[in-house]
Each structure stands twice: as C-alpha cells, then as structure tokens.
Amino acid sequence: MSTTIRPSTKPFIDRQKFPYGFKKSGDFSISEANLLTTYGLTLLSLERGDLDPENAEEMHFVDFTKGKAEASSSIEKAWSKYVQLARGKKHFYTLHSSASNQADYDDSYSDDEFDVA
C-alpha cells in the first residue's frame, strides 16, 4: 500500500478514548491501528486546517473530512472509523431495568381508565 500522505512526526495516541492504544481497543484491525498511529497527527492537523494539503491525496482527505467526497483510501476509511468511535455517541445498554424507573410508570397508568368487559 503506497500513500502520499505525510507520516506524522510522532505517533498518534488518543489516551482519552483509547487508553490502551488502538491495537488493544478491539475496535480496529492491526492495519487500521498502524495507519492511525503513523498518520493520525497529520490527518488531525489536515482536518482542523492547521496543516495545508501538499498533494492530491491530502486534498482529497480534506474534502472527505468536509463531507465533499467519499472515503476511498484505507487511511480515509480508518480515520472515518476513528472519528465515529471517538466522537460519536456511545450507546449503553443494560440487561435489566431498575425498580425505581418502573415506579414512575405505575402512578400514571391504572386499570380504571379502561373499560374491560
């Protein structure tokens, strides 16, 4: 895989959302984790506008982050996945409901309101 996007000078690490690293998070494949670690700071700088694109691939990435283009390279797909997981809303599901939540519904619902014949 050949890319013309500049590698970052330092490894990209998001300790807040992925405290054990991208590889150990279970959300990324090894190749995706390697791409994020190698190119992440450059991609973040391009997305924020702190770094000007130097070639066509970097310009396409900027267009992709603005929603003007679809993800076409593996780097863009890995970045899209990262953004979705790091900045998206996390859903939390429980296996049971608490009794205190059920009490709220018991007061507003009674069998007296319905005629059962």
Backbone as a chain_set.jsonl record, in Angstrom:
{"seq": "MSTTIRPSTKPFIDRQKFPYGFKKSGDFSISEANLLTTYGLTLLSLERGDLDPENAEEMHFVDFTKGKAEASSSIEKAWSKYVQLARGKKHFYTLHSSASNQADYDDSYSDDEFDVA", "coords": {"N": [[0.837, -1.17, 0.0], [0.724, 2.045, -0.992], [1.087, 5.419, -0.158], [0.66, 8.95, -0.407], [0.351, 10.65, 1.629], [1.727, 12.532, 4.236], [3.677, 11.032, 6.771], [3.18, 11.198, 10.323], [5.169, 13.117, 12.631], [5.365, 12.259, 15.217], [4.017, 9.43, 17.02], [0.469, 8.929, 16.831], [-1.737, 9.129, 19.455], [-4.608, 8.505, 21.303], [-5.352, 8.919, 24.287], [-7.537, 9.446, 25.861], [-9.946, 8.396, 24.731], [-9.102, 5.907, 23.841], [-7.484, 4.368, 25.898], [-5.675, 2.238, 26.118], [-4.478, 2.057, 23.716], [-4.79, 1.854, 20.108], [-4.528, -0.689, 18.982], [-5.102, -2.471, 21.065], [-7.687, -1.891, 21.669], [-9.715, -3.292, 20.464], [-11.416, -2.394, 18.582], [-10.296, -1.755, 16.166], [-8.637, -3.07, 13.279], [-5.371, -4.579, 12.946], [-3.957, -3.374, 10.869], [-5.451, -1.002, 10.495], [-5.03, 0.205, 12.99], [-2.264, 0.605, 12.862], [-2.13, 2.436, 10.717], [-3.523, 4.642, 11.823], [-1.865, 5.258, 13.989], [0.52, 5.927, 12.678], [-0.159, 7.972, 10.792], [-1.977, 9.623, 12.052], [-1.653, 12.16, 13.494], [-0.986, 13.899, 11.418], [-3.317, 13.664, 9.851], [-5.232, 14.659, 11.637], [-4.329, 17.307, 11.886], [-4.648, 18.16, 9.23], [-7.425, 17.937, 9.035], [-8.314, 19.822, 10.922], [-7.351, 22.112, 9.765], [-4.928, 23.147, 10.398], [-2.741, 22.367, 9.016], [-1.657, 22.645, 5.723], [-2.79, 21.036, 2.761], [-0.554, 19.165, 0.694], [-0.538, 17.63, -1.584], [-2.46, 15.741, -4.037], [-3.734, 13.57, -2.773], [-3.829, 14.337, -0.085], [-5.417, 16.622, -0.386], [-7.781, 15.418, -1.219], [-8.375, 14.038, 1.115], [-8.953, 16.182, 2.846], [-11.236, 17.179, 1.573], [-12.842, 14.951, 1.968], [-13.119, 14.976, 4.796], [-14.657, 17.219, 5.065], [-16.995, 16.395, 4.038], [-17.38, 16.433, 1.315], [-16.497, 14.459, -0.331], [-16.341, 10.899, -0.798], [-14.989, 8.315, 1.328], [-12.119, 6.877, 0.088], [-9.596, 5.717, 0.259], [-7.642, 3.432, 2.293], [-6.637, 4.758, 4.479], [-8.387, 6.92, 4.795], [-10.745, 5.526, 5.344], [-10.052, 4.263, 7.759], [-9.68, 6.542, 9.336], [-12.26, 7.591, 9.291], [-13.625, 5.614, 10.716], [-12.316, 5.87, 13.174], [-13.1, 8.514, 13.898], [-15.859, 8.182, 14.115], [-16.023, 6.361, 16.277], [-14.592, 7.707, 18.331], [-15.711, 10.263, 18.526], [-18.388, 9.96, 18.211], [-21.689, 9.202, 19.503], [-21.893, 7.129, 22.268], [-23.61, 4.141, 22.835], [-25.344, 2.77, 25.529], [-26.327, -0.14, 27.01], [-28.418, -1.89, 29.236], [-28.998, -4.901, 31.109], [-31.245, -5.169, 32.579], [-34.067, -3.41, 33.948], [-34.328, -0.846, 36.392], [-36.058, -0.92, 39.528], [-36.84, 1.563, 40.444], [-37.23, 3.068, 38.142], [-39.495, 1.858, 37.077], [-41.443, 2.528, 38.892], [-42.165, 5.127, 38.267], [-43.81, 4.83, 36.065], [-45.938, 3.35, 37.036], [-47.629, 5.03, 38.542], [-48.89, 6.687, 36.684], [-50.434, 5.046, 35.169], [-53.304, 3.209, 35.224], [-55.743, 0.613, 35.754], [-58.271, 1.541, 35.898], [-58.825, 3.439, 33.98], [-59.539, 2.188, 31.66], [-62.187, 0.446, 30.153], [-62.852, -2.759, 30.773], [-64.398, -5.386, 29.451]], "CA": [[0.0, 0.0, 0.0], [1.519, 3.255, -1.112], [0.319, 6.637, 0.074], [1.452, 10.172, -0.492], [0.095, 11.449, 2.83], [2.929, 12.617, 5.075], [3.578, 10.399, 8.086], [3.324, 12.105, 11.464], [6.499, 13.121, 13.242], [5.23, 11.47, 16.45], [2.862, 8.529, 16.944], [-0.82, 9.466, 17.246], [-2.303, 8.369, 20.566], [-5.774, 9.139, 21.914], [-5.42, 8.272, 25.604], [-8.839, 9.666, 26.485], [-10.942, 7.458, 24.193], [-8.485, 4.59, 23.677], [-6.381, 4.448, 26.861], [-4.709, 1.154, 25.949], [-3.997, 2.106, 22.342], [-5.718, 1.425, 19.065], [-4.417, -2.133, 18.761], [-5.707, -3.219, 22.165], [-9.063, -1.456, 21.906], [-10.652, -4.269, 19.922], [-12.26, -1.732, 17.593], [-9.56, -1.572, 14.916], [-7.744, -4.143, 12.851], [-3.965, -4.221, 13.144], [-3.558, -2.418, 9.82], [-6.093, 0.282, 10.811], [-4.32, 0.769, 14.144], [-0.966, 1.085, 12.381], [-2.368, 3.645, 9.917], [-3.864, 5.737, 12.73], [-0.681, 5.606, 14.767], [1.527, 6.523, 11.795], [-0.617, 9.162, 10.072], [-3.04, 10.291, 12.797], [-1.414, 13.583, 13.783], [-1.093, 14.617, 10.14], [-4.734, 13.685, 9.481], [-5.904, 15.584, 12.551], [-3.913, 18.662, 11.5], [-5.315, 18.469, 7.967], [-8.856, 18.101, 9.314], [-8.508, 21.086, 11.642], [-6.889, 23.233, 8.953], [-3.629, 23.59, 10.903], [-1.737, 21.937, 8.043], [-2.158, 22.776, 4.356], [-2.523, 19.854, 1.939], [0.558, 19.336, -0.237], [-0.704, 16.827, -2.795], [-3.84, 15.399, -4.377], [-4.302, 12.664, -1.78], [-4.138, 15.141, 1.096], [-6.563, 17.47, -0.737], [-8.959, 14.547, -1.195], [-8.685, 13.788, 2.526], [-9.599, 17.385, 3.379], [-12.597, 17.162, 1.016], [-13.55, 13.87, 2.666], [-13.474, 15.401, 6.155], [-15.703, 18.249, 4.952], [-18.195, 15.764, 3.51], [-17.481, 16.684, -0.124], [-16.048, 13.264, -1.058], [-16.445, 9.628, -0.087], [-13.716, 7.697, 1.719], [-11.685, 5.981, -0.986], [-8.371, 5.003, 0.631], [-7.703, 2.747, 3.588], [-6.384, 5.763, 5.517], [-9.638, 7.655, 4.999], [-11.698, 4.618, 5.992], [-9.615, 4.11, 9.148], [-9.955, 7.813, 10.016], [-13.711, 7.655, 9.445], [-13.951, 4.7, 11.814], [-11.821, 6.503, 14.397], [-13.952, 9.663, 14.221], [-17.158, 7.656, 14.553], [-15.883, 5.763, 17.608], [-14.077, 8.655, 19.313], [-16.548, 11.455, 18.663], [-19.795, 9.596, 18.11], [-22.39, 8.914, 20.746], [-21.804, 5.734, 22.699], [-24.861, 3.594, 23.342], [-25.137, 1.932, 26.698], [-27.487, -0.987, 27.214], [-28.393, -2.68, 30.457], [-29.706, -6.169, 30.992], [-32.482, -5.099, 33.334], [-34.447, -2.051, 34.335], [-34.372, -0.74, 37.845], [-37.398, -0.791, 40.098], [-37.17, 2.976, 40.587], [-37.757, 3.533, 36.863], [-40.811, 1.292, 36.884], [-42.379, 3.228, 39.765], [-42.627, 6.317, 37.56], [-44.879, 4.454, 35.149], [-47.061, 2.777, 37.777], [-48.536, 6.075, 39.004], [-49.638, 7.296, 35.594], [-51.204, 4.028, 34.473], [-54.173, 2.4, 36.083], [-56.728, -0.15, 35.029], [-59.545, 2.254, 35.975], [-59.017, 4.272, 32.807], [-60.005, 1.393, 30.539], [-63.296, -0.445, 30.421], [-62.557, -4.138, 30.378], [-65.685, -6.056, 29.52]], "C": [[0.886, 1.239, 0.0], [0.622, 4.471, -0.938], [1.243, 7.835, -0.024], [1.156, 11.113, 0.67], [1.342, 11.389, 3.707], [2.725, 11.856, 6.385], [3.786, 11.442, 9.185], [4.733, 12.025, 12.028], [6.519, 12.322, 14.54], [4.044, 10.528, 16.285], [1.603, 9.222, 17.47], [-1.417, 8.548, 18.299], [-3.478, 9.157, 21.125], [-6.012, 8.435, 23.251], [-6.783, 8.43, 26.265], [-9.866, 8.626, 26.022], [-10.409, 6.039, 24.056], [-7.263, 4.51, 24.589], [-5.323, 3.357, 26.703], [-4.174, 1.079, 24.526], [-5.022, 1.575, 21.363], [-5.704, -0.082, 18.876], [-5.15, -2.933, 19.837], [-7.158, -2.852, 22.421], [-10.077, -2.494, 21.453], [-11.548, -3.677, 18.855], [-11.603, -1.652, 16.216], [-8.77, -2.825, 14.578], [-6.303, -3.67, 13.064], [-3.531, -3.189, 12.104], [-4.194, -1.046, 10.055], [-5.38, 0.97, 11.971], [-2.961, 1.323, 13.729], [-1.111, 2.366, 11.56], [-2.664, 4.841, 10.816], [-2.65, 6.195, 13.526], [0.34, 6.357, 13.911], [1.089, 7.864, 11.213], [-1.598, 10.032, 10.86], [-2.831, 11.767, 13.064], [-1.488, 14.426, 12.523], [-2.551, 14.742, 9.731], [-5.52, 14.659, 10.348], [-5.579, 17.028, 12.192], [-4.554, 19.085, 10.185], [-6.801, 18.737, 8.193], [-9.14, 19.448, 9.979], [-8.125, 22.309, 10.818], [-5.577, 23.808, 9.433], [-2.501, 23.302, 9.914], [-2.366, 22.051, 6.657], [-1.833, 21.523, 3.568], [-1.447, 20.141, 0.895], [0.393, 18.568, -1.535], [-2.175, 16.445, -2.962], [-4.492, 14.498, -3.32], [-4.667, 13.409, -0.487], [-5.313, 16.083, 0.829], [-7.853, 16.657, -0.726], [-9.359, 14.247, 0.246], [-9.4, 14.976, 3.151], [-11.033, 17.466, 2.86], [-13.448, 16.099, 1.693], [-13.986, 14.299, 4.067], [-14.554, 16.476, 6.155], [-17.005, 17.687, 4.382], [-18.398, 15.963, 2.016], [-17.089, 15.477, -0.965], [-16.229, 12.044, -0.163], [-15.054, 9.119, 0.281], [-13.307, 6.7, 0.641], [-10.439, 5.181, -0.611], [-8.543, 4.345, 1.997], [-7.442, 3.732, 4.735], [-7.665, 6.535, 5.825], [-10.685, 6.786, 5.699], [-11.338, 4.402, 7.464], [-9.909, 5.383, 9.94], [-11.462, 7.974, 10.261], [-14.178, 6.79, 10.611], [-13.515, 5.295, 13.149], [-12.745, 7.643, 14.836], [-15.299, 9.185, 14.747], [-17.075, 7.098, 15.978], [-15.476, 6.782, 18.669], [-15.021, 9.825, 19.56], [-18.031, 11.166, 18.608], [-20.384, 9.298, 19.475], [-22.289, 7.424, 21.056], [-23.167, 5.309, 23.24], [-24.548, 2.658, 24.499], [-26.423, 1.161, 26.957], [-27.325, -1.754, 28.52], [-29.194, -3.952, 30.233], [-31.012, -6.18, 31.762], [-32.814, -3.651, 33.614], [-34.543, -2.003, 35.851], [-35.808, -0.552, 38.314], [-37.796, 0.673, 40.228], [-37.707, 3.552, 39.281], [-39.176, 3.044, 36.653], [-41.843, 2.029, 37.734], [-42.917, 4.492, 39.105], [-43.808, 6.006, 36.647], [-46.103, 3.927, 35.882], [-48.075, 3.834, 38.194], [-49.411, 6.622, 37.883], [-50.514, 6.289, 34.85], [-52.036, 3.257, 35.487], [-55.194, 1.69, 35.235], [-58.081, 0.554, 35.027], [-59.841, 3.065, 34.723], [-59.621, 3.501, 31.643], [-61.176, 0.542, 31.003], [-62.947, -1.824, 29.897], [-63.845, -4.908, 30.54], [-65.542, -7.536, 29.633]], "O": [[1.699, 1.435, 0.903], [-0.468, 4.539, -1.505], [2.442, 7.745, 0.24], [1.648, 12.241, 0.7], [1.934, 10.327, 3.894], [1.696, 12.024, 7.039], [4.482, 12.439, 8.99], [5.404, 11.0, 11.916], [7.553, 11.774, 14.924], [3.149, 10.803, 15.485], [1.658, 9.996, 18.425], [-1.584, 7.349, 18.075], [-3.352, 10.352, 21.391], [-6.778, 7.475, 23.33], [-7.147, 7.636, 27.133], [-10.573, 8.044, 26.844], [-11.17, 5.076, 24.144], [-6.13, 4.577, 24.113], [-4.18, 3.548, 27.121], [-3.483, 0.123, 24.176], [-5.997, 0.928, 21.747], [-6.748, -0.69, 18.638], [-5.753, -3.965, 19.54], [-7.798, -3.436, 23.296], [-11.178, -2.568, 21.998], [-12.366, -4.392, 18.275], [-12.294, -1.497, 15.209], [-8.298, -3.542, 15.46], [-6.062, -2.493, 13.331], [-2.817, -2.239, 12.428], [-3.541, -0.026, 9.836], [-5.154, 2.179, 11.935], [-2.554, 2.388, 14.192], [-0.3, 3.282, 11.695], [-2.126, 5.927, 10.605], [-2.439, 7.394, 13.71], [0.953, 7.318, 14.376], [1.889, 8.798, 11.149], [-2.009, 11.084, 10.369], [-3.755, 12.557, 12.875], [-1.996, 15.546, 12.554], [-2.982, 15.815, 9.308], [-6.372, 15.395, 9.852], [-6.467, 17.882, 12.196], [-4.959, 20.238, 10.036], [-7.365, 19.66, 7.606], [-10.103, 20.128, 9.626], [-8.533, 23.424, 11.14], [-5.142, 24.848, 8.938], [-1.439, 23.921, 9.972], [-3.491, 21.597, 6.448], [-0.728, 20.991, 3.681], [-1.423, 21.212, 0.289], [1.115, 18.829, -2.498], [-3.019, 16.785, -2.132], [-5.674, 14.656, -3.014], [-5.7, 13.132, 0.124], [-6.124, 16.319, 1.724], [-8.894, 17.14, -0.281], [-10.547, 14.206, 0.565], [-10.355, 14.795, 3.906], [-11.948, 17.786, 3.619], [-14.629, 16.316, 1.962], [-15.111, 14.012, 4.478], [-15.284, 16.626, 7.135], [-17.996, 18.406, 4.255], [-19.482, 15.689, 1.502], [-17.317, 15.462, -2.175], [-16.266, 12.15, 1.062], [-14.066, 9.453, -0.374], [-14.063, 5.783, 0.319], [-10.247, 4.075, -1.115], [-9.466, 4.66, 2.748], [-7.968, 3.559, 5.835], [-7.985, 6.774, 6.99], [-11.427, 7.272, 6.554], [-12.222, 4.364, 8.319], [-10.34, 5.31, 11.09], [-11.877, 8.44, 11.322], [-15.032, 7.202, 11.396], [-14.251, 5.235, 14.134], [-13.125, 7.726, 16.004], [-15.817, 9.73, 15.722], [-17.965, 7.343, 16.792], [-15.968, 6.724, 19.796], [-15.116, 10.321, 20.683], [-18.846, 12.032, 18.924], [-19.668, 9.161, 20.467], [-22.566, 6.576, 20.208], [-23.793, 6.036, 24.011], [-23.609, 1.864, 24.445], [-27.489, 1.758, 27.106], [-26.232, -2.206, 28.86], [-29.969, -4.057, 29.283], [-31.808, -7.107, 31.614], [-31.955, -2.774, 33.529], [-34.809, -3.014, 36.501], [-36.661, -0.077, 37.565], [-38.981, 0.995, 40.131], [-38.559, 4.44, 39.31], [-39.991, 3.774, 36.09], [-43.002, 2.141, 37.334], [-44.052, 4.881, 39.381], [-44.703, 6.835, 36.479], [-47.216, 4.055, 35.371], [-49.275, 3.559, 38.198], [-50.563, 6.982, 38.122], [-51.273, 6.685, 33.966], [-51.521, 2.729, 36.472], [-55.484, 2.115, 34.117], [-58.953, 0.2, 34.235], [-61.004, 3.348, 34.437], [-60.164, 4.111, 30.722], [-61.162, -0.012, 32.102], [-62.77, -2.012, 28.693], [-64.335, -5.066, 31.658], [-66.543, -8.25, 29.701]]}, "num_chains": 1, "name": "protein.A"}
